[in-house]
């Protein structure tokens, strides 16, 4: 199992919309995540920053996340959630969520 974390800013004016979307996450989006061997997935909010944590149990994270990106339901979901987010200054062009380095883990 691999742990993955990422960070992005939440646009202040979009917080209510973002919360409402995730309070009623689409079943198709959740199914795509599960097909990609992603579980124990959480998103936290603090001071305008969204922090995500997930556990990956597959063999090829890049391929599995690429499959999510080609999923039409996930693409429609992102069309709603992406405008709520603002990349960090360290993100590369076109990137929203940026990976966070794990520096400590208690097992």
Secondary structure, DSSP 8 states (H G I E B T S, - for coil): -EEEEEEEEE-GGGHHHHHHHHHT--HHHHHHHHHTTEEEEEEEEETTEEEEEEEE-SS-HHHHHHHHHH-HHHHHHHHHHGGGEE--TTS-TT--SEE--------
